[in-house]
Amino acid sequence: MSLLKGCCMCGSVKYEITGKPQVSFLCQCRQCQKITGSGHSAEFVVFEKAVLLSGELKSFEMKSDRGSTVSSQFCPTCGNPILKKSSGYPGLVFFHAATLETPELFSPEKAFWCSSGQPWDHVNPKLEMMQNA
């Protein structure tokens, strides 16, 4: 089994994941833009049972464009967004790829909510583009 490790900027929150991501993607929805302060988020999805997490996380709940409750979880010390959970996808955890110890291993397969993309945010046109996920 592969092992992925990551942490927040200050190191207070750490995680280990056994197994491989189910999917890796970029998301250009407005919520992801605001959470990251960028034109998109870079995320990968794993089964919750494969995650070992240490440290305290704070969360902010919001509604997705599809009506699911999404919990964006972040380090209370440095504010670094770590992961998201969605009522629309129980048992899955969406991690922010930049929190990986080896972020160069991240390779997105798709881009979601491209219809909300900003004109200054250019994503790889070779990705499978989903206008509204």
C-alpha positions in Angstrom: 0.0 0.0 0.0 1.2 3.5 -0.8 1.5 6.0 2.0 0.9 9.7 1.6 1.8 12.2 4.2 1.1 15.9 4.7 0.7 18.7 7.1 -0.2 22.3 7.5 2.3 25.2 7.3 3.0 25.3 11.1 3.1 21.5 11.5 0.3 21.4 14.1 -1.9 19.2 11.9 -0.5 16.1 10.2 -2.0 13.3 8.3 -1.1 9.9 6.8 -3.1 8.1 4.1 -2.8 4.5 3.2 -3.9 3.5 -0.3 -4.2 5.5 -3.5 -6.4 8.5 -4.2 -9.7 7.7 -5.9 -9.5 10.8 -8.1 -7.3 13.9 -8.4 -8.7 17.1 -9.7 -8.8 20.9 -10.0 -12.0 22.7 -8.9 -12.9 26.2 -10.2 -16.1 26.7 -8.2 -16.4 30.0 -6.4 -16.2 28.3 -3.0 -12.8 26.7 -3.8 -11.6 30.0 -5.2 -12.4 31.7 -2.0 -11.0 28.9 0.3 -7.7 28.9 -1.6 -7.5 32.6 -2.5 -6.7 31.4 -6.0 -8.5 30.5 -9.2 -8.9 26.9 -8.3 -8.3 24.3 -5.7 -6.1 21.2 -6.3 -7.5 18.2 -4.5 -7.4 14.5 -4.2 -10.0 12.1 -2.7 -9.4 9.2 -0.4 -11.6 6.9 1.7 -12.0 8.3 5.2 -11.0 4.9 6.7 -7.6 5.2 5.1 -6.8 8.5 7.0 -4.8 8.9 10.2 -5.0 12.5 11.3 -3.3 14.2 14.3 -3.8 17.8 15.6 -6.9 20.0 16.0 -8.9 21.1 13.0 -11.5 23.9 12.9 -14.2 23.9 10.3 -16.4 26.2 8.4 -19.7 24.7 6.9 -21.2 25.9 3.7 -23.7 24.7 1.0 -22.4 23.4 -2.3 -24.0 24.5 -5.6 -25.6 21.0 -5.5 -27.1 21.5 -2.0 -24.7 19.3 -0.1 -23.2 20.5 3.2 -19.5 20.9 2.9 -17.2 21.2 5.8 -13.9 23.0 5.0 -11.4 22.1 7.7 -8.3 24.1 8.5 -5.5 24.5 11.1 -6.6 26.9 13.8 -3.0 28.1 14.4 -1.8 28.9 10.8 -5.2 28.9 9.0 -3.9 26.5 6.3 -6.9 24.7 4.6 -6.3 20.9 4.9 -9.4 19.0 3.8 -13.0 19.1 3.0 -15.9 16.6 3.7 -19.2 16.6 1.9 -22.6 15.2 2.9 -22.9 14.4 -0.8 -20.0 12.0 -0.6 -20.1 10.2 2.7 -17.0 8.2 3.6 -14.7 10.3 1.4 -12.2 13.0 2.3 -11.0 15.7 -0.1 -7.5 16.8 0.7 -5.7 19.9 -0.6 -2.8 18.7 -2.7 -0.4 21.5 -1.6 -0.5 20.1 1.9 1.3 16.9 0.8 4.9 16.4 1.8 5.6 15.5 -1.8 3.1 17.7 -3.8 4.9 16.9 -7.0 3.2 13.5 -6.8 -0.2 15.2 -7.4 -1.4 14.7 -11.0 -4.9 16.0 -11.7 -7.1 14.0 -14.0 -10.0 16.4 -14.3 -11.1 20.0 -13.8 -14.5 20.7 -12.3 -16.8 23.7 -12.4 -14.8 25.2 -15.4 -17.8 27.4 -16.1 -16.9 29.4 -13.0 -13.2 29.7 -13.9 -11.6 33.1 -13.9 -10.2 34.4 -17.2 -6.7 34.7 -15.6 -6.7 31.2 -14.2 -5.4 28.8 -16.9 -5.7 25.1 -16.4 -4.2 22.4 -18.5 -6.5 22.0 -21.5 -5.6 18.3 -21.7 -7.6 17.6 -18.5 -11.1 16.3 -18.8 -13.1 19.5 -18.3 -16.4 19.3 -16.5 -18.5 22.5 -16.8 -20.7 21.8 -13.8 -19.7 18.8 -11.6 
